[in-house]
Each structure stands twice: as structure tokens, then as C-alpha cells.
Amino acid sequence: MLLQWSAPEYMPHSFQVSGLSGTVGHKQTGNCFDLTKQVADGFVGMQELSKGLFLVQSEMAFKRETELYEEYPERKVFQLSFCMNGICEWDYRQKQGEHYQLSPTQCSLQCGTFSQCVSHFGSEQPYHTLSISLEEGRFSSLTEDLEAAHLIRRDDKICTHVFSTTPEIRLVLQQLLDCPPERKLRKLYLEGKVLELLSLFCDEAIGKQKNTKDISREDYRCLMKAREIIDNHFLHTLTIAQIAEQCFLSETKLKQGFKICFNCTVYEYIVEKRMEMAYRLLQSGKYKVKDVVWMVGYTNASHFIDAFKKRYGVTPGEI
């Protein structure tokens, strides 16, 4: 597995890989660390799209449980990270007891200074992430708005917030991932999509921060449970009444709170999950449209095609 940074100043000055059998060796060449295939498959790549704006993509699968330990000379970051596959786990050694976890349909905002980071990976699990990293001062108005919403602080301590991604954000993420390497003006296209992601995220995060003040901590916990129920059972028939009963909320609180927290209705979220799965199945080339219809919980093909075209702008047969 190859880990590549855009320039030496962004590389950790100490890098260590540990597995169940102890520390694992790796090879450094220029701006890259290379892990043998006995350890992991995949890559981590960092690309500078414009001055102070970076796109970091990773696709990884480790052969056994592994920890990646990075040490920096007081590195200051402003980074927005999206989890596409796997459960991402990490901690900052200077913040004892604080452990972070990111699952698909979630993103995290990290801002501040840190010197040590440890990432935790399970055995034989695929991981796929995409991150946007900004140099200090690149978007001062953006950081001012986030600070006003109490999402970041002026002090140097690293702070992390985890958010749910909206269907609009997931659509732009998919467009980023689908951009072919040979596309003309690819770098300009990627920069435009990254700026669009930042704008969508800030609108959502700041708006949510204002709206969720009216939701109690207990109701918020129940709403997170409702989303988890949908994530695990979206292929089955789900009703508002069933979900409300299982997460201990009234149907009214579920419908109103879900819209506030996740920026979509319960029904829209179920459809979104089904469309995401349908897209992956069709893109694999292994299944026909008629098979995917029932695989993602639809009984009516025309309803599925209409929903798919509304979501992606093309019919399933065009994928």
C-alpha cells in the first residue's frame, strides 16, 4: 500500500505501523511511505488542487488488525473528512480518553493543532475516505462563520465534530469519485466540486447547530437510533409507526426531529439509502436493472426508475 503526500512539509516526521505481531516495517521514498502487500492493499494520495486547498483520498484493506501512528511537529489542521466505506477510528494522544469514530454517511470536521494521531483498522475490512484539507488563512470567512456557530475555537487545541451527510453532499461526493483520470481540466473540475462540498457542509452544519438547540439530548439520542434502524433495515418495508416505536419517540417527534437533524424526511432517507445501494450494484456491472429493482426493496420497476433518475439525473440503464 502506498501513502503519498503532495510535499515533504505535510509528511509526518515519524511514522509507525503496528499489528498483533508487533511493529511492521515500511519503506520511505521521497514523499511516500510504502507498506508491503503482506500488511495492506490500497493507497492514500494527497493532491493540491490550488494554493492551500488539498484533496486526500484513501482506499485501504489491512490483512490484520493494525494501528498507524503518526507524529508531527505541532501540525495545525482544518480538515473535513468523509467516510465512504468502513468504520474509521482514531484518537489524538494528547487528548487522553477521547476516541473518535466515523461511519458511512458521516463526516467529521477537525480544526486545531495536534502532534500525534493513531488510526485503528480492522482485519480484512475495506476502508474508503475522502478529505478536504485547508491551509490556515485560505478561507478566513468560512472559519469565522464556523467559529460564530461554536463549531471551531480560536485556541490551538484540536477539536473534532461529527455530522451526518445530506443527500446533496453525498451526490457531490459521488461526482467527485466518478471523475475519470483522463477528464480534461480534471483538476479544475475537482476544485469546483470541493468548493461546492465546503459550501454545502457549512450551510448544513451552521443551520443544524441553530436548529438542534430545540431538541433535547434524549430526543437526539432517539433520533440517532432511528437513523441506525433505517441504515440496518432500509431494504425492508418500514413505517413511521414501526420506527417511532423502536426508538421510543412519538410519530410527530420522529418526523419533525428527523427533518431537523438530517435535513430530509424519514421516507427521503430510506429512498436515498436504496438509491446509493442501487448505484453501487449497477456500477459493478454484475446485475441487470430488473434484478436491482427487487434487490433494493422495490416491487414496481417504474417507481424505481423514476426515483433513480430523480436522484442521479440518468436512468438505471445508462449506468
Backbone torsions as a table, in degrees:
resi	resn	phi	psi	omega
1	MET	NA	134.6	-177.6
2	LEU	-105.5	129.0	174.6
3	LEU	-112.8	117.6	-171.9
4	GLN	-126.5	130.4	176.5
5	TRP	-106.3	154.8	-176.1
6	SER	-74.0	-23.8	-179.0
7	ALA	-156.1	155.0	-177.2
8	PRO	-58.4	-33.0	-176.1
9	GLU	-67.1	-15.4	179.5
10	TYR	-95.9	-4.3	-179.2
11	MET	-80.4	148.0	171.8
12	PRO	-66.6	143.4	177.6
13	HIS	-83.5	-9.4	172.5
14	SER	-140.2	132.3	-176.2
15	PHE	-139.6	127.0	-176.2
16	GLN	-139.9	139.6	178.8
17	VAL	-117.2	125.9	-178.6
18	SER	-124.1	136.6	175.4
19	GLY	-123.6	-172.2	-178.3
20	LEU	-63.5	-26.6	-178.1
21	SER	-95.8	10.0	178.3
22	GLY	112.8	-167.3	-177.0
23	THR	-69.1	137.9	-178.3
24	VAL	-105.8	137.1	-179.7
25	GLY	-74.8	155.4	175.8
26	HIS	-149.8	162.3	-175.6
27	LYS	-115.7	132.6	177.7
28	GLN	-107.0	130.6	175.5
29	THR	-136.4	111.4	-179.2
30	GLY	60.3	-121.2	-178.8
31	ASN	-94.1	20.3	-173.4
32	CYS	-125.3	148.3	164.6
33	PHE	-114.2	136.0	-178.8
34	ASP	-119.7	118.5	175.8
35	LEU	-99.8	138.3	-178.1
36	THR	-66.0	159.4	179.8
37	LYS	-67.8	-15.1	175.0
38	GLN	-70.7	-19.6	-179.4
39	VAL	-96.8	-51.5	-174.2
40	ALA	-161.4	156.7	171.0
41	ASP	-112.4	154.1	175.4
42	GLY	121.3	-158.8	-178.8
43	PHE	-158.6	159.5	167.6
44	VAL	-131.2	120.4	-177.1
45	GLY	-126.7	138.8	-180.0
46	MET	-119.6	125.7	-177.7
47	GLN	-125.8	131.3	175.7
48	GLU	-87.2	114.0	-177.6
49	LEU	-82.2	-36.4	173.8
50	SER	-157.7	173.4	-173.8
51	LYS	-56.4	117.2	176.9
52	GLY	82.4	4.5	-179.1
53	LEU	-123.8	119.3	-173.3
54	PHE	-124.0	146.7	173.7
55	LEU	-117.3	125.5	-179.1
56	VAL	-118.3	123.4	178.2
57	GLN	-121.1	144.0	178.1
58	SER	-142.4	139.8	170.1
59	GLU	-135.6	117.2	-171.6
60	MET	-140.6	151.4	171.0
61	ALA	-148.7	119.6	-176.2
62	PHE	-96.7	144.9	-177.7
63	LYS	-72.8	-24.8	179.3
64	ARG	-151.7	172.0	178.4
65	GLU	-57.3	130.7	-171.0
66	THR	-141.9	147.8	171.9
67	GLU	-121.4	133.6	173.5
68	LEU	-105.9	121.9	-177.7
69	TYR	-109.4	120.8	179.7
70	GLU	-118.9	138.9	177.3
71	GLU	-128.8	131.5	-177.0
72	TYR	-125.6	158.3	173.6
73	PRO	-82.1	79.8	-179.7
74	GLU	49.4	69.4	-177.7
75	ARG	-82.9	130.4	177.3
76	LYS	-101.9	129.0	-176.2
77	VAL	-127.8	151.0	163.0
78	PHE	-133.0	103.5	-171.1
79	GLN	-136.3	136.3	176.3
80	LEU	-114.4	118.3	-173.2
81	SER	-118.1	136.7	-179.3
82	PHE	-118.1	132.0	176.9
83	CYS	-95.7	123.6	-179.6
84	MET	-102.0	-30.7	-178.6
85	ASN	-157.0	145.0	-178.9
86	GLY	86.7	176.4	175.4
87	ILE	-114.1	109.7	-177.8
88	CYS	-85.5	131.4	-179.3
89	GLU	-132.3	137.9	178.5
90	TRP	-159.0	165.7	173.8
91	ASP	-150.3	158.0	175.2
92	TYR	-105.3	122.4	-171.7
93	ARG	-61.0	-25.9	-179.0
94	GLN	-78.1	-9.2	178.4
95	LYS	-112.5	81.1	-175.0
96	GLN	-58.6	133.6	174.7
97	GLY	85.8	-7.7	-179.2
98	GLU	-99.7	113.9	-176.6
99	HIS	-122.4	134.3	-174.8
100	TYR	-115.7	148.9	-178.4
101	GLN	-140.9	138.5	-177.8
102	LEU	-133.3	127.8	179.3
103	SER	-115.6	166.4	178.1
104	PRO	-54.4	146.9	-172.7
105	THR	71.9	16.1	173.5
106	GLN	-125.9	156.6	173.7
107	CYS	-138.9	161.6	180.0
108	SER	-131.2	146.0	175.2
109	LEU	-111.3	121.2	176.9
110	GLN	-115.2	130.0	179.5
111	CYS	-144.9	132.8	178.1
112	GLY	130.3	-167.8	-174.8
113	THR	-109.4	136.9	174.2
114	PHE	-144.4	162.9	178.8
115	SER	-122.7	-21.3	-178.1
116	GLN	-136.9	136.6	177.2
117	CYS	-139.4	135.3	177.6
118	VAL	-122.0	122.2	177.9
119	SER	-104.7	139.0	-175.1
120	HIS	-113.8	131.4	-177.3
121	PHE	-130.2	139.1	177.3
122	GLY	-84.2	172.5	-177.8
123	SER	-83.8	133.5	173.5
124	GLU	56.0	33.8	177.2
125	GLN	-114.4	130.3	178.1
126	PRO	-76.0	135.6	177.2
127	TYR	-121.3	136.7	179.4
128	HIS	-143.2	119.0	-179.2
129	THR	-133.9	158.8	174.5
130	LEU	-138.8	130.5	-177.3
131	SER	-130.5	147.1	173.7
132	ILE	-112.9	125.6	-178.1
133	SER	-120.9	132.7	-179.1
134	LEU	-117.8	139.8	171.9
135	GLU	-76.3	152.2	-179.5
136	GLU	-57.3	130.8	177.6
137	GLY	89.8	-5.5	-178.4
138	ARG	-65.6	-44.4	178.9
139	PHE	-130.1	80.3	-175.4
140	SER	-65.1	-37.4	-179.0
141	SER	-65.9	-35.0	178.6
142	LEU	-63.8	-48.5	-179.0
143	THR	-66.6	-33.4	177.8
144	GLU	-64.6	-42.1	179.3
145	ASP	-65.8	-40.9	178.9
146	LEU	-68.2	-35.1	177.7
147	GLU	-68.1	-39.5	179.1
148	ALA	-63.3	-28.8	178.0
149	ALA	-88.4	7.0	178.1
150	HIS	63.1	31.4	177.6
151	LEU	-95.1	-22.3	173.3
152	ILE	-135.7	163.1	-177.8
153	ARG	-120.8	160.7	177.8
154	ARG	-80.0	-23.6	-179.3
155	ASP	-70.5	169.8	-171.9
156	ASP	-84.3	-7.6	-176.4
157	LYS	-67.5	136.7	179.0
158	ILE	-65.6	132.2	175.8
159	CYS	-128.8	146.9	-176.6
160	THR	-133.1	132.6	174.9
161	HIS	-125.8	139.8	179.0
162	VAL	-110.2	135.3	-177.0
163	PHE	-130.4	159.1	170.0
164	SER	-85.7	142.9	176.6
165	THR	-89.0	147.8	-179.8
166	THR	-91.4	164.4	175.3
167	PRO	-56.7	-36.5	179.8
168	GLU	-64.4	-42.1	178.5
169	ILE	-65.8	-41.8	-178.5
170	ARG	-67.3	-30.3	176.9
171	LEU	-66.2	-44.9	179.5
172	VAL	-66.1	-38.3	176.1
173	LEU	-58.9	-43.5	-179.8
174	GLN	-64.5	-38.8	178.0
175	GLN	-64.6	-37.4	175.8
176	LEU	-62.3	-46.9	-177.1
177	LEU	-68.4	-29.5	-176.6
178	ASP	-83.6	-6.5	-177.9
179	CYS	-67.8	116.9	-176.5
180	PRO	-71.8	148.3	-179.1
181	PRO	-58.9	-29.6	-175.7
182	GLU	-87.3	-0.4	-178.2
183	ARG	-59.6	136.1	176.5
184	LYS	-67.1	142.2	-179.2
185	LEU	55.1	35.6	-176.9
186	ARG	-57.3	-43.7	-177.7
187	LYS	-61.8	-40.2	178.6
188	LEU	-67.3	-40.0	177.7
189	TYR	-62.1	-45.8	-179.7
190	LEU	-63.0	-41.1	179.5
191	GLU	-62.1	-42.3	179.0
192	GLY	-61.4	-42.3	-179.9
193	LYS	-69.5	-36.2	177.7
194	VAL	-65.4	-42.5	177.6
195	LEU	-64.9	-36.4	176.6
196	GLU	-64.7	-40.9	177.0
197	LEU	-60.8	-45.7	179.2
198	LEU	-59.9	-42.2	-179.7
199	SER	-65.3	-46.3	179.1
200	LEU	-62.4	-41.7	-179.3
201	PHE	-63.4	-47.2	-177.4
202	CYS	-64.1	-41.5	177.4
203	ASP	-59.6	-43.6	-178.3
204	GLU	-69.9	-48.0	-175.1
205	ALA	-65.4	-44.6	-178.8
206	ILE	-68.8	-41.9	178.7
207	GLY	-65.0	-40.5	-179.9
208	LYS	-65.8	-38.9	-179.9
209	GLN	-59.0	-37.4	179.3
210	LYS	-73.8	-42.2	-174.5
211	ASN	-73.8	-37.8	-174.2
212	THR	-74.2	-6.1	175.9
213	LYS	-63.4	-23.0	-179.5
214	ASP	-87.3	-0.9	-179.3
215	ILE	-106.7	128.8	-178.9
216	SER	-68.7	160.5	179.6
217	ARG	-61.3	-39.0	-179.3
218	GLU	-67.9	-43.2	177.8
219	ASP	-64.0	-37.9	178.7
220	TYR	-62.5	-41.8	177.7
221	ARG	-61.0	-40.6	179.5
222	CYS	-67.7	-36.3	178.6
223	LEU	-68.3	-36.8	174.7
224	MET	-63.8	-36.4	176.6
225	LYS	-64.6	-40.6	178.8
226	ALA	-60.7	-43.1	178.7
227	ARG	-64.3	-38.6	178.7
228	GLU	-63.3	-39.7	177.8
229	ILE	-60.2	-44.6	179.1
230	ILE	-65.3	-44.2	-180.0
231	ASP	-56.3	-34.9	-176.1
232	ASN	-89.9	-17.6	-172.0
233	HIS	-135.4	21.5	-174.5
234	PHE	-67.3	-15.7	178.2
235	LEU	-78.8	-13.4	180.0
236	HIS	-99.7	165.8	175.9
237	THR	-71.5	121.1	-179.8
238	LEU	-123.0	134.5	176.3
239	THR	-112.5	158.8	176.8
240	ILE	-57.3	-42.0	-178.2
241	ALA	-62.0	-42.6	179.9
242	GLN	-63.9	-47.0	-177.9
243	ILE	-65.6	-44.1	-179.7
244	ALA	-59.3	-42.3	-179.9
245	GLU	-64.4	-41.3	-176.4
246	GLN	-73.5	-25.3	179.7
247	CYS	-105.8	8.8	172.2
248	PHE	63.1	42.9	174.3
249	LEU	-126.7	155.9	171.2
250	SER	-72.3	159.7	-179.6
251	GLU	-62.4	-36.2	179.5
252	THR	-65.5	-47.1	178.8
253	LYS	-62.9	-37.9	179.1
254	LEU	-63.2	-49.2	-177.1
255	LYS	-65.7	-44.9	-178.3
256	GLN	-71.1	-44.1	-178.1
257	GLY	-68.0	-38.1	-179.5
258	PHE	-62.7	-42.3	179.5
259	LYS	-62.9	-41.0	-179.3
260	ILE	-68.6	-46.0	-174.6
261	CYS	-74.5	-38.2	-171.1
262	PHE	-117.3	5.2	172.7
263	ASN	61.3	26.3	174.8
264	CYS	-159.1	162.6	177.5
265	THR	-78.5	167.2	177.4
266	VAL	-58.8	-45.2	-179.8
267	TYR	-62.4	-43.7	179.8
268	GLU	-62.0	-36.2	179.7
269	TYR	-68.3	-41.1	177.8
270	ILE	-61.6	-45.5	179.3
271	VAL	-62.2	-41.6	179.6
272	GLU	-60.2	-44.8	179.0
273	LYS	-62.9	-40.8	179.4
274	ARG	-66.0	-39.8	-179.8
275	MET	-67.4	-38.6	178.2
276	GLU	-61.5	-43.2	179.2
277	MET	-67.1	-41.8	179.6
278	ALA	-60.5	-42.3	179.9
279	TYR	-61.1	-44.9	-179.5
280	ARG	-64.1	-41.1	-179.7
281	LEU	-64.8	-43.9	-179.6
282	LEU	-68.1	-39.4	-178.8
283	GLN	-66.2	-26.8	179.4
284	SER	-66.9	-21.9	-179.9
285	GLY	77.1	6.5	-175.6
286	LYS	-92.8	-14.1	-171.7
287	TYR	-130.2	148.1	174.4
288	LYS	-85.3	159.0	-178.3
289	VAL	-57.1	-42.7	-177.1
290	LYS	-62.7	-29.0	178.3
291	ASP	-77.4	-39.3	-178.6
292	VAL	-65.1	-32.5	-179.6
293	VAL	-50.9	-55.2	-177.6
294	TRP	-78.2	-26.5	-179.9
295	MET	-64.1	-28.0	-179.9
296	VAL	-104.7	18.9	169.3
297	GLY	93.4	11.2	179.1
298	TYR	-99.6	146.9	174.5
299	THR	-109.8	-16.2	-179.1
300	ASN	-114.8	115.6	-175.7
301	ALA	-64.5	-38.1	-178.4
302	SER	-66.7	-36.6	176.3
303	HIS	-64.1	-40.7	178.3
304	PHE	-64.1	-46.2	-178.1
305	ILE	-62.9	-41.6	178.7
306	ASP	-61.8	-44.6	-179.3
307	ALA	-65.6	-40.1	-179.1
308	PHE	-66.0	-44.7	-179.9
309	LYS	-65.7	-37.0	177.2
310	LYS	-64.1	-36.6	-177.4
311	ARG	-77.1	-44.1	-171.4
312	TYR	-112.4	-7.6	177.5
313	GLY	81.3	0.2	177.0
314	VAL	-136.9	162.1	177.2
315	THR	-80.3	159.4	178.5
316	PRO	-56.9	-33.6	-178.7
317	GLY	-68.3	-16.2	-179.7
318	GLU	-88.7	-5.8	179.4
319	ILE	-76.6	NA	NA
